[in-house]
Amino acid sequence: QLQLVDSGGGLAQPGGSLRLSCAASGATLNDYIVAWFRQAPGKEREGVSCIRGSGLVTKYLASVKGRFTAATDDAKNTIYLQMNNLTIEDTGVYYCAATPATYRGPCPMALAPYDYWGQGTPVTVAS
């Protein structure tokens, strides 16, 4: 059974950076599509990025494109989300999620296909 543990959140200033980690156990992340979601206070959870095939395919929410980068470390069975040039609008709880790589279709950014979720790590961007 795949288990995911999110970490790396915290407080950052606007324009700053954070790197989130999603460490997997119980299965190999290469066998899954992994996405990052976030949920801002009072808002619905939204897909931020999706990565499959050890980075062969990536997809990003338009508002984070060029600022956020998802990457895999196969040796550590971990996926990272490097977040640069943070803005106040990036504040929220960030979750990693995974679905088996047998999923047909493009890298999904919707909630529904994802079966496994991390516990979330909070990110606050404030001056």
PyRosetta script that sets phi, psi and omega in degrees:
from pyrosetta import init, pose_from_sequence

init()
pose = pose_from_sequence("QLQLVDSGGGLAQPGGSLRLSCAASGATLNDYIVAWFRQAPGKEREGVSCIRGSGLVTKYLASVKGRFTAATDDAKNTIYLQMNNLTIEDTGVYYCAATPATYRGPCPMALAPYDYWGQGTPVTVAS")
pose.set_psi(1, 124.2)
pose.set_omega(1, 179.6)
pose.set_phi(2, -69.8)
pose.set_psi(2, 134.9)
pose.set_omega(2, 173.0)
pose.set_phi(3, -127.4)
pose.set_psi(3, 140.5)
pose.set_omega(3, -176.9)
pose.set_phi(4, -122.6)
pose.set_psi(4, 137.3)
pose.set_omega(4, 177.0)
pose.set_phi(5, -126.6)
pose.set_psi(5, 117.5)
pose.set_omega(5, 178.1)
pose.set_phi(6, -88.2)
pose.set_psi(6, 147.6)
pose.set_omega(6, 173.6)
pose.set_phi(7, -158.7)
pose.set_psi(7, 171.5)
pose.set_omega(7, 173.8)
pose.set_phi(8, 104.4)
pose.set_psi(8, -6.0)
pose.set_omega(8, 178.6)
pose.set_phi(9, -70.9)
pose.set_psi(9, 171.6)
pose.set_omega(9, -179.8)
pose.set_phi(10, 164.7)
pose.set_psi(10, -159.5)
pose.set_omega(10, -179.5)
pose.set_phi(11, -101.0)
pose.set_psi(11, 132.7)
pose.set_omega(11, 176.8)
pose.set_phi(12, -137.9)
pose.set_psi(12, 153.4)
pose.set_omega(12, 175.7)
pose.set_phi(13, -85.8)
pose.set_psi(13, 156.3)
pose.set_omega(13, 173.3)
pose.set_phi(14, -55.4)
pose.set_psi(14, 133.6)
pose.set_omega(14, -175.3)
pose.set_phi(15, 90.0)
pose.set_psi(15, -8.7)
pose.set_omega(15, -179.2)
pose.set_phi(16, -84.3)
pose.set_psi(16, -173.4)
pose.set_omega(16, -176.0)
pose.set_phi(17, -134.4)
pose.set_psi(17, 152.5)
pose.set_omega(17, 170.7)
pose.set_phi(18, -143.9)
pose.set_psi(18, 153.6)
pose.set_omega(18, 173.1)
pose.set_phi(19, -123.9)
pose.set_psi(19, 120.3)
pose.set_omega(19, 177.3)
pose.set_phi(20, -93.2)
pose.set_psi(20, 148.8)
pose.set_omega(20, 177.7)
pose.set_phi(21, -122.9)
pose.set_psi(21, 146.1)
pose.set_omega(21, 174.8)
pose.set_phi(22, -129.7)
pose.set_psi(22, 100.9)
pose.set_omega(22, -177.2)
pose.set_phi(23, -94.5)
pose.set_psi(23, 131.1)
pose.set_omega(23, -177.2)
pose.set_phi(24, -107.4)
pose.set_psi(24, 148.8)
pose.set_omega(24, 171.9)
pose.set_phi(25, -142.6)
pose.set_psi(25, 159.1)
pose.set_omega(25, 178.4)
pose.set_phi(26, 87.1)
pose.set_psi(26, -14.2)
pose.set_omega(26, 179.4)
pose.set_phi(27, -165.8)
pose.set_psi(27, 167.5)
pose.set_omega(27, -178.9)
pose.set_phi(28, -93.1)
pose.set_psi(28, 126.1)
pose.set_omega(28, -177.6)
pose.set_phi(29, -62.2)
pose.set_psi(29, -23.8)
pose.set_omega(29, 177.1)
pose.set_phi(30, -60.2)
pose.set_psi(30, -21.3)
pose.set_omega(30, -179.7)
pose.set_phi(31, -88.0)
pose.set_psi(31, 7.2)
pose.set_omega(31, -175.3)
pose.set_phi(32, -132.9)
pose.set_psi(32, 156.1)
pose.set_omega(32, 163.8)
pose.set_phi(33, -90.5)
pose.set_psi(33, 135.1)
pose.set_omega(33, -177.7)
pose.set_phi(34, -122.4)
pose.set_psi(34, 134.8)
pose.set_omega(34, 178.7)
pose.set_phi(35, -126.7)
pose.set_psi(35, 156.8)
pose.set_omega(35, 169.6)
pose.set_phi(36, -110.4)
pose.set_psi(36, 133.4)
pose.set_omega(36, 174.8)
pose.set_phi(37, -120.3)
pose.set_psi(37, 161.5)
pose.set_omega(37, 172.9)
pose.set_phi(38, -141.4)
pose.set_psi(38, 153.7)
pose.set_omega(38, 177.8)
pose.set_phi(39, -134.8)
pose.set_psi(39, 112.4)
pose.set_omega(39, 177.5)
pose.set_phi(40, -83.1)
pose.set_psi(40, 156.7)
pose.set_omega(40, 179.3)
pose.set_phi(41, -54.8)
pose.set_psi(41, 128.0)
pose.set_omega(41, 177.5)
pose.set_phi(42, 75.8)
pose.set_psi(42, 6.4)
pose.set_omega(42, -178.0)
pose.set_phi(43, -121.8)
pose.set_psi(43, 164.4)
pose.set_omega(43, 177.7)
pose.set_phi(44, -77.6)
pose.set_psi(44, 155.9)
pose.set_omega(44, 177.5)
pose.set_phi(45, -69.6)
pose.set_psi(45, 136.1)
pose.set_omega(45, -177.9)
pose.set_phi(46, -129.5)
pose.set_psi(46, 149.2)
pose.set_omega(46, 177.5)
pose.set_phi(47, -75.3)
pose.set_psi(47, 134.3)
pose.set_omega(47, -178.2)
pose.set_phi(48, -106.8)
pose.set_psi(48, -43.4)
pose.set_omega(48, 179.3)
pose.set_phi(49, -154.8)
pose.set_psi(49, 159.9)
pose.set_omega(49, 178.1)
pose.set_phi(50, -141.7)
pose.set_psi(50, 140.5)
pose.set_omega(50, 179.6)
pose.set_phi(51, -140.4)
pose.set_psi(51, 136.6)
pose.set_omega(51, 176.9)
pose.set_phi(52, -142.3)
pose.set_psi(52, 156.5)
pose.set_omega(52, 178.1)
pose.set_phi(53, 65.0)
pose.set_psi(53, 41.1)
pose.set_omega(53, -179.7)
pose.set_phi(54, 54.0)
pose.set_psi(54, 35.8)
pose.set_omega(54, 175.8)
pose.set_phi(55, 97.4)
pose.set_psi(55, 0.4)
pose.set_omega(55, 178.1)
pose.set_phi(56, -63.4)
pose.set_psi(56, -32.5)
pose.set_omega(56, 178.0)
pose.set_phi(57, -127.0)
pose.set_psi(57, 127.5)
pose.set_omega(57, 174.4)
pose.set_phi(58, -134.3)
pose.set_psi(58, 154.4)
pose.set_omega(58, 179.9)
pose.set_phi(59, -147.6)
pose.set_psi(59, 143.4)
pose.set_omega(59, -176.7)
pose.set_phi(60, -134.3)
pose.set_psi(60, 148.6)
pose.set_omega(60, 169.1)
pose.set_phi(61, -60.6)
pose.set_psi(61, 140.0)
pose.set_omega(61, -173.9)
pose.set_phi(62, -56.2)
pose.set_psi(62, -37.9)
pose.set_omega(62, -174.7)
pose.set_phi(63, -73.4)
pose.set_psi(63, -12.1)
pose.set_omega(63, 179.5)
pose.set_phi(64, -112.2)
pose.set_psi(64, -5.8)
pose.set_omega(64, -178.0)
pose.set_phi(65, -60.6)
pose.set_psi(65, 133.4)
pose.set_omega(65, -177.9)
pose.set_phi(66, 88.1)
pose.set_psi(66, -14.5)
pose.set_omega(66, 178.2)
pose.set_phi(67, -112.2)
pose.set_psi(67, -34.1)
pose.set_omega(67, -178.1)
pose.set_phi(68, -107.5)
pose.set_psi(68, 143.5)
pose.set_omega(68, 177.2)
pose.set_phi(69, -137.3)
pose.set_psi(69, 125.9)
pose.set_omega(69, 175.4)
pose.set_phi(70, -96.4)
pose.set_psi(70, 140.5)
pose.set_omega(70, -178.8)
pose.set_phi(71, -149.8)
pose.set_psi(71, 152.4)
pose.set_omega(71, -179.3)
pose.set_phi(72, -109.9)
pose.set_psi(72, 148.7)
pose.set_omega(72, 170.2)
pose.set_phi(73, -123.6)
pose.set_psi(73, 96.2)
pose.set_omega(73, -175.2)
pose.set_phi(74, -61.7)
pose.set_psi(74, -36.7)
pose.set_omega(74, -178.3)
pose.set_phi(75, -62.9)
pose.set_psi(75, -34.5)
pose.set_omega(75, -179.0)
pose.set_phi(76, -97.3)
pose.set_psi(76, -1.2)
pose.set_omega(76, -178.5)
pose.set_phi(77, 52.4)
pose.set_psi(77, 47.0)
pose.set_omega(77, -173.0)
pose.set_phi(78, -136.5)
pose.set_psi(78, 144.9)
pose.set_omega(78, 172.5)
pose.set_phi(79, -118.2)
pose.set_psi(79, 139.0)
pose.set_omega(79, -178.0)
pose.set_phi(80, -113.4)
pose.set_psi(80, 154.8)
pose.set_omega(80, 169.0)
pose.set_phi(81, -127.2)
pose.set_psi(81, 105.6)
pose.set_omega(81, 176.6)
pose.set_phi(82, -84.6)
pose.set_psi(82, 122.5)
pose.set_omega(82, -176.5)
pose.set_phi(83, -117.5)
pose.set_psi(83, 114.7)
pose.set_omega(83, -179.9)
pose.set_phi(84, -114.4)
pose.set_psi(84, 162.5)
pose.set_omega(84, 177.5)
pose.set_phi(85, 48.9)
pose.set_psi(85, 51.3)
pose.set_omega(85, -176.7)
pose.set_phi(86, -63.9)
pose.set_psi(86, 147.6)
pose.set_omega(86, 175.2)
pose.set_phi(87, -122.7)
pose.set_psi(87, 166.1)
pose.set_omega(87, -179.7)
pose.set_phi(88, -58.6)
pose.set_psi(88, -31.9)
pose.set_omega(88, -179.2)
pose.set_phi(89, -69.5)
pose.set_psi(89, -10.0)
pose.set_omega(89, 176.8)
pose.set_phi(90, -83.9)
pose.set_psi(90, -4.5)
pose.set_omega(90, 179.3)
pose.set_phi(91, -62.6)
pose.set_psi(91, 136.8)
pose.set_omega(91, 177.8)
pose.set_phi(92, 162.0)
pose.set_psi(92, 179.5)
pose.set_omega(92, 173.0)
pose.set_phi(93, -94.4)
pose.set_psi(93, 127.8)
pose.set_omega(93, -176.8)
pose.set_phi(94, -103.8)
pose.set_psi(94, 134.8)
pose.set_omega(94, -178.8)
pose.set_phi(95, -126.6)
pose.set_psi(95, 139.0)
pose.set_omega(95, 166.7)
pose.set_phi(96, -96.7)
pose.set_psi(96, 153.8)
pose.set_omega(96, -177.2)
pose.set_phi(97, -147.7)
pose.set_psi(97, 154.1)
pose.set_omega(97, -176.8)
pose.set_phi(98, -139.7)
pose.set_psi(98, 148.4)
pose.set_omega(98, 173.0)
pose.set_phi(99, -138.8)
pose.set_psi(99, 148.1)
pose.set_omega(99, -177.5)
pose.set_phi(100, -55.6)
pose.set_psi(100, 145.1)
pose.set_omega(100, -176.7)
pose.set_phi(101, -68.9)
pose.set_psi(101, -4.3)
pose.set_omega(101, 175.3)
pose.set_phi(102, -74.0)
pose.set_psi(102, -7.3)
pose.set_omega(102, 178.7)
pose.set_phi(103, -56.4)
pose.set_psi(103, 131.1)
pose.set_omega(103, -179.0)
pose.set_phi(104, -94.8)
pose.set_psi(104, 134.5)
pose.set_omega(104, 178.8)
pose.set_phi(105, 122.5)
pose.set_psi(105, 176.5)
pose.set_omega(105, 179.6)
pose.set_phi(106, -68.9)
pose.set_psi(106, 169.7)
pose.set_omega(106, -178.0)
pose.set_phi(107, -57.1)
pose.set_psi(107, 111.1)
pose.set_omega(107, -172.1)
pose.set_phi(108, -76.5)
pose.set_psi(108, 137.8)
pose.set_omega(108, 177.8)
pose.set_phi(109, -113.4)
pose.set_psi(109, 5.7)
pose.set_omega(109, 176.9)
pose.set_phi(110, -93.2)
pose.set_psi(110, 161.5)
pose.set_omega(110, -176.8)
pose.set_phi(111, -69.0)
pose.set_psi(111, -36.3)
pose.set_omega(111, -163.5)
pose.set_phi(112, -57.3)
pose.set_psi(112, -43.3)
pose.set_omega(112, -174.2)
pose.set_phi(113, -71.4)
pose.set_psi(113, -12.4)
pose.set_omega(113, -169.5)
pose.set_phi(114, -88.5)
pose.set_psi(114, 123.9)
pose.set_omega(114, -175.1)
pose.set_phi(115, -98.3)
pose.set_psi(115, -25.3)
pose.set_omega(115, -173.7)
pose.set_phi(116, -120.8)
pose.set_psi(116, 135.1)
pose.set_omega(116, -175.0)
pose.set_phi(117, -133.7)
pose.set_psi(117, 143.7)
pose.set_omega(117, 169.1)
pose.set_phi(118, -78.4)
pose.set_psi(118, 175.3)
pose.set_omega(118, -175.1)
pose.set_phi(119, -83.8)
pose.set_psi(119, -10.8)
pose.set_omega(119, 179.8)
pose.set_phi(120, 95.6)
pose.set_psi(120, 145.8)
pose.set_omega(120, 175.6)
pose.set_phi(121, -135.3)
pose.set_psi(121, 127.7)
pose.set_omega(121, -174.4)
pose.set_phi(122, -81.0)
pose.set_psi(122, 139.2)
pose.set_omega(122, 176.1)
pose.set_phi(123, -122.3)
pose.set_psi(123, 126.5)
pose.set_omega(123, 176.7)
pose.set_phi(124, -123.8)
pose.set_psi(124, 124.2)
pose.set_omega(124, 177.6)
pose.set_phi(125, -112.2)
pose.set_psi(125, 115.0)
pose.set_omega(125, -176.5)
pose.set_phi(126, -154.3)
pose.set_psi(126, 151.5)
pose.set_omega(126, 179.6)
pose.set_phi(127, -92.6)
pose.dump_pdb("model.pdb")
